[in-house]
Amino acid sequence: MNDMDYFAAGYNIFKAAYILTEKKCDYLESLNLTTNQVSVLIYLSDHEKTRLFDLKQFLNISHQTARNIVVKLRQNGLADVEVSAADGRAKLVYLTEEEKKISDMYKKNLSFTTENMLSCLSEEERQILFSILETLSKNF
């Protein structure tokens, strides 16, 4: 491959990411959520009662930013906080029942959007793409 091939590949990756991001942002706007808020909600749906520190690490953001996101989610009734029984200094964040519904809706919407985007590929091509994306995610 030469530089132009890599450029074309990179351009197509960014174009696909842009399309998915645009659709995600439209959907999140309808839910009145930001990208960081939904990232926290998805993380919490997979990690019940998570320390604020873990959210900070996962999102690669400051403690204050993670705290502000959680405060906003609490104000909207989507998350709650409790003091850790094991370590009184640690705050544990968890989802409310309302948020669990929103998280499930978001996951279904993203799956639907991705399925539509990849419908032009054969099953074999999709499996190859999934494998490549997993490798890139682990190593990039």
C-alpha positions in Angstrom: 0.0 0.0 0.0 1.2 3.5 -0.7 0.4 6.8 1.0 -2.7 7.5 -1.2 -4.1 4.1 -0.2 -3.6 4.8 3.5 -5.1 8.3 3.0 -8.2 6.8 1.2 -8.6 4.2 4.0 -8.3 6.9 6.7 -10.7 9.1 4.9 -13.3 6.3 4.6 -12.9 5.5 8.3 -13.4 9.1 9.3 -16.4 9.4 7.0 -18.1 6.3 8.5 -17.3 7.6 12.0 -18.8 11.0 11.1 -22.0 9.4 9.8 -22.4 7.3 13.0 -21.5 10.2 15.2 -24.0 12.5 13.5 -26.8 9.9 13.9 -25.8 9.3 17.5 -25.8 13.0 18.2 -29.3 13.4 16.6 -30.6 10.6 18.8 -28.9 11.9 22.0 -30.4 15.3 21.4 -33.9 13.7 21.3 -33.0 12.2 24.7 -31.6 15.5 26.0 -28.2 13.8 26.7 -24.6 14.6 25.8 -22.1 12.2 24.4 -20.2 12.0 27.7 -23.4 11.5 29.7 -24.4 8.6 27.5 -20.9 7.1 27.7 -21.3 7.2 31.5 -24.7 5.6 31.3 -23.5 2.8 29.0 -20.6 2.2 31.3 -22.9 2.0 34.3 -25.2 -0.3 32.6 -22.3 -2.8 32.3 -20.7 -1.9 35.7 -23.3 -1.7 38.5 -22.2 0.6 41.4 -19.1 2.0 40.0 -16.6 4.3 41.8 -16.4 7.8 40.4 -12.7 7.2 40.0 -13.4 4.3 37.6 -15.6 6.5 35.5 -12.9 9.1 35.3 -10.4 6.4 34.2 -12.8 4.9 31.6 -13.6 8.3 30.0 -10.1 9.6 30.4 -11.4 12.9 32.0 -10.7 14.8 35.1 -12.3 13.9 38.4 -14.2 17.2 38.4 -15.6 16.6 34.9 -16.8 13.0 35.9 -18.3 14.5 39.0 -20.2 17.2 37.0 -21.5 14.6 34.6 -22.8 12.5 37.5 -24.4 15.6 39.1 -26.3 16.4 35.9 -27.4 12.8 35.5 -28.7 12.8 39.2 -30.6 16.1 38.5 -32.3 14.4 35.6 -33.1 11.3 37.7 -30.9 9.0 35.6 -28.2 8.1 38.1 -27.7 8.1 41.9 -24.8 8.0 44.3 -24.1 6.3 47.6 -21.1 6.1 49.9 -19.1 2.9 49.6 -19.5 0.6 52.7 -15.9 -0.6 52.1 -14.4 2.9 51.8 -16.3 5.8 53.2 -14.3 8.2 51.0 -15.5 6.5 47.8 -18.7 7.4 46.0 -20.5 4.6 44.1 -22.6 5.7 41.1 -25.4 3.5 39.8 -28.3 3.7 37.4 -31.9 4.4 38.3 -34.7 2.3 36.7 -35.5 5.1 34.3 -31.9 5.2 33.0 -31.8 1.5 32.5 -34.7 1.9 30.0 -32.9 4.8 28.3 -29.7 2.8 28.1 -31.5 -0.1 26.5 -33.2 2.2 24.0 -29.8 3.7 23.1 -28.1 0.4 22.7 -31.0 -0.8 20.4 -30.8 2.4 18.4 -27.0 2.1 17.9 -27.4 -1.6 16.9 -30.2 -0.7 14.4 -28.1 2.2 12.9 -25.0 0.0 12.6 -26.9 -2.9 11.1 -28.4 -0.5 8.5 -24.9 0.9 7.7 -23.4 -2.5 7.3 -26.3 -4.0 5.3 -24.4 -3.6 2.1 -21.8 -6.2 3.4 -22.1 -9.9 3.3 -22.2 -11.8 6.6 -18.6 -12.9 6.0 -17.5 -9.3 5.3 -19.2 -8.1 8.5 -17.4 -10.8 10.6 -14.1 -9.7 9.1 -14.9 -6.0 9.8 -15.9 -6.8 13.4 -12.6 -8.7 13.9 -10.6 -5.8 12.4 -12.4 -3.2 14.5 -11.8 -5.3 17.7 -8.1 -5.6 16.9 -7.8 -1.9 16.2 -9.7 -1.1 19.5 -7.3 -3.2 21.5 -4.1 -1.9 19.9 -4.7 1.7 18.9 
